């Protein structure tokens, strides 16, 4: 299934809906005005880090920013949801007898969901890059394929680990 790319159209729509000039948006993103013009005219694709900054600035889900015609759907459907915490996780508090603290498990699952959302955002972005490469617009197809496989593998491992923790470690024997 090929996803439609509305990124340039959405950048223009969201900028105009806030009554910002290209210069004002460029100042918000700390980039040149000419870059905004290039993104809006589909001459250049922004880097992932810039797409994430745009999603935060416009308070829109990254997948929606890229693949949904926001103007045609009457506005933003899902706001940008940043990870709940930027802190590094400490040691996982497990009891001496293999018992897992329910609160620690709940915290781990919550943080894992946040990481999963981030990985899904990367997956969407790299699928977009993969489609662009298939159309001859970009190179590095092998890197994109490898990264997509890595994301799928990390999500799968994380889900398996959560299931193992929720079962109390049964299955580790």
N, C-alpha and C positions, 0 to 999 in steps of 0.2 A: 504494500500500500504506500503510495507516494503522497507525502504531506505537502500541502500548498505552503508557499513561503510568502508571508505578508509583512516581513520585518520592515522593509523600507516604507511601505504604506503606513504601517502602525507608528513608526517613528514620527513621520510627518503629521499624522492625525493627532497623536498624543501631544506633540509640541504645539500644534495650533489650538488644541482644546484648552491649553493653559495660556494661550495668547502669548507665546514666547516666539521671538525671532530665532533664526538659526544661530545667531551670535549669542543670544541669551542661553540657549540650550548648550552650546559649546562651552560657555563659561561654567554652567552647572556641572558639566562632565569633565571640565579642565582639559579640553581638546580644542583644536582649531575649528573655526566655522566652516572651512572648506571640507573638513571631514564629514560634518553633518550633511552638507550638500551632497557629497559623494554617497553617503549611506542612503539618503532619501531618493537619490536617482538610480540606485542599484549599481553604481559604478564600482563600489568597493563594499566588502562585507566587514563589519566591525569584529574585533577580536572578542572571544568569549568573556574576558574580564569586563570589557566595555558593555556587552549585552547585559551582563549581570548588574552593572551599575545603572544602566538604563531601566532595567526591571525594578530596581529599588527606587530610583528617582520617580518613575511613573506609577509606582505601587501596583505592578502587574506581574502575574506569573510569567516566568520566562518562556514556557511553552506557548502560552497565549500570545505573548509578544511576537513570537516567530510564526506561529501556525494558525492563528485565528484572525479573521478580519474584524478587528475591534470596532471600527466604525460601522460595519455592516451588521454587527450583533448588538448595537445599542450601547456599547461601552464595555468596560472591563468586567469579566465574569469572576475571576479569581484574583484576589490581591496577592502581592508578593509576600511570601512567608519565609523570612530569614530563619536560620537555625536558632533555637531557643537560647543557646548559650555558646559563647565563643571560648569558654574555658576548656582546658584540657582535662580529661577524666582522670580521677585519681585511681588508687587501687580498688578493685572490685571487692567489696566486703563479703566474703563467703565464710561461713562458720567452719570450725575445725572438723566437724563430722560431715562435711560435704553439703550442709544446708545452705541455701542461698537466701539472703535477706530479701523479703518481698519488696521492700522499698527500693533496694539497690537494683533489683530486677526491673521494676517499673521505670526507674531512672534510665537504666540501660536501654530498655525498649523505646522510651521517649527519644533519647539521643539517637538511637539507631534509625528511627523514623525520620528524624531531621537529616541524617546523613543520606538516607535513601532518597529523600526529596532532592538533595543536592546532586546525587549520582544520576537520578532520572533527568535532571536539568542538563547535566553533561551529556547523557545519552541522546536527548532530543537535539542538542546542539551538534553533536558529532554525526548523528543520522542526517541532519541538514547538510553538514559538510560532505558526507558520503554521497548524498544526492547531487550536490554541486560538482563533486569530482566525477560522477558518472556522466554529467552533462558536459564535462570538459572544462569546467570553470576553475578547478583547483587541482593541486597535486597532493601527494602524501596519502594516497588511498590505503596503503598498508598500515600506516600509523593510525588512521581512523579506524580501520577494522580491528587492529590490536586493542585500541582503547575501548571500543564497544564490547569486545569479548571480556576485557578486564572488568568493566562496569557490571556486566551480566554476572560474572563469576563472583565479584565482591557482594552484590546484592544476594545471590544465592547462598553464599557462605554465611552472611549475616543472618538470613532467615533461618538457616539450619542451626546456627549457634543459639538463636533465641528459642527455637523449639527445644533444643537440648537443655537449655537453662530452665525453661518452663516445665520440663518433664522431671526436673530435679536431678539431672545427670544420668538417668537411666538410659542405657545405650552406650555408655562410655566403657562398660565392662568388656 
